[in-house]
Amino acid sequence: MLATNLEHIETEAGFRETLASNENVMICCGRMGPMCLPVYDVMETLTPDYTHVAFRDMAFDEPIGRVIRSLPETAGFMGLPYTVYFKNGEVVAATSSIQSMEQVTAILDQHFGAPA
Amino acid sequence: MATDYDIVILGAGPAGLTAGIYAARAHRSVLILDTASVGGQTVLTDQVANYPGVATTSGRALSQTMAAQARAFGCTIVPFARVSDVAVTGAEKSVAYRGGERARARAVIVATGGTPRRLGVEGEERFVGRGISFCATCDGEFFTDRPIAVVGGGNSALEEAVSLSRFASRITIVHEFDHFQAEPWIVAEARGNPKIEFLLSQRVLGFAGDGSLAALRSAHRETGEVTETPVEGCFVFIGYVPNSSMLEGQLKLSERGEVVTDGALATSEPGVFAAGDVRQTRVRQITTAVADGTVAALSALDYLNEEGL
């Protein structure tokens, strides 16, 4: 389990439930490493304002990480973390490696809309 | 609407947080703003083993402790502050942030640090996370039994190349000069590693590949001879760019964009001080940033006291 303040996805059932019960989902699949920590910080900071988005993390090295690692959209990724954005259960964007606040909000605003 | 502070500190890395600790402990009101998360470049350091008094820790843990100390002394810290305007000339100094808030300051400490330098060549952005990486600890294992390149000639580049030799099948160190800036011991270690090859006096032209990285193209700086090195990964360690663009035209900067300071870390503008990686200095370590933060804060406090502010 990752030591963040985000909600964690730890099982495949939890993954399916998250996608089924939320229209907009951002999942960061990583470790507690230097490239991943800044992305978790960005997500935690955005959580109060982007109430229409479910922010979750997932441990890359745990068995659950397979659901992100095996996505066609993450094939060829060679940098942690893998960050995937889902709308109505479908992947709409995916990034590999560290992302800035500006990069993350650009994707959120494009696919999920800016906060009201 | 503006809020008044005795000291506004730009940057929440080790220099800025240390300055905050000293200034707030002197009962001054202190606001620390950062455009990213607390910790600066320190957060990107997986393991810190040369900070005196702390056997081994992570950059994140060290930063969080510093931030907790600063808050305990009364500092207000705003990460991801979206700083949009900085005005430090004249008696009234102010910073606009978070889309409409403004802080007025009697003194300012610039501790904005640096950003890892990019090559700025064709294909670099396209292959970030798909072959190009900036963290050997994070991404090294993706390149197990694959050929990679490391660009750079300083300590970071050579240390990471040696570290990556645990994973990669072959490592080509690509460097712009015919000699290294790195310390002799790590140069010797790299030269003695059978997996490491050297391509010196090179200007990187770009990266090529179809979906994933396949080759690095470079040219000899004197002869112009072009070399295409087959690689599936490339780690770039070519130093830092000082985060000083918002201060252009307001403070004296060096040719490289570093803030120029005197021995008291005063800048060209009265009441403005600079600390850490953003200022013109030869050594950039967490320890030197902490020392800079101390000196800058004490100088700022002297300034406020002398001016009766």
Chai-1 contact restraints between the chains, C-beta under 6 A:
chainA,res_idxA,chainB,res_idxB,connection_type,confidence,min_distance_angstrom,max_distance_angstrom,comment,restraint_id
A,G33,B,C138,contact,1.0,0.0,6.0,A-B,restraint_1
A,P34,B,L44,contact,1.0,0.0,6.0,A-B,restraint_2
A,P34,B,D46,contact,1.0,0.0,6.0,A-B,restraint_3
A,P34,B,C135,contact,1.0,0.0,6.0,A-B,restraint_4
A,M35,B,C135,contact,1.0,0.0,6.0,A-B,restraint_5
A,M35,B,C138,contact,1.0,0.0,6.0,A-B,restraint_6
A,L37,B,V43,contact,1.0,0.0,6.0,A-B,restraint_7
A,L37,B,R60,contact,1.0,0.0,6.0,A-B,restraint_8
A,P38,B,S37,contact,1.0,0.0,6.0,A-B,restraint_9
A,D41,B,S37,contact,1.0,0.0,6.0,A-B,restraint_10
A,T45,B,F80,contact,1.0,0.0,6.0,A-B,restraint_11
A,G76,B,R130,contact,1.0,0.0,6.0,A-B,restraint_12
A,G76,B,G211,contact,1.0,0.0,6.0,A-B,restraint_13
A,G76,B,S212,contact,1.0,0.0,6.0,A-B,restraint_14
A,F77,B,G129,contact,1.0,0.0,6.0,A-B,restraint_15
A,M78,B,R130,contact,1.0,0.0,6.0,A-B,restraint_16
A,M78,B,G131,contact,1.0,0.0,6.0,A-B,restraint_17
A,M78,B,F142,contact,1.0,0.0,6.0,A-B,restraint_18
A,G79,B,G129,contact,1.0,0.0,6.0,A-B,restraint_19
A,G79,B,S133,contact,1.0,0.0,6.0,A-B,restraint_20
A,G79,B,D139,contact,1.0,0.0,6.0,A-B,restraint_21
A,L80,B,C138,contact,1.0,0.0,6.0,A-B,restraint_22
A,S96,B,G129,contact,1.0,0.0,6.0,A-B,restraint_23
A,S97,B,V128,contact,1.0,0.0,6.0,A-B,restraint_24
A,S97,B,G129,contact,1.0,0.0,6.0,A-B,restraint_25
A,M101,B,F80,contact,1.0,0.0,6.0,A-B,restraint_26
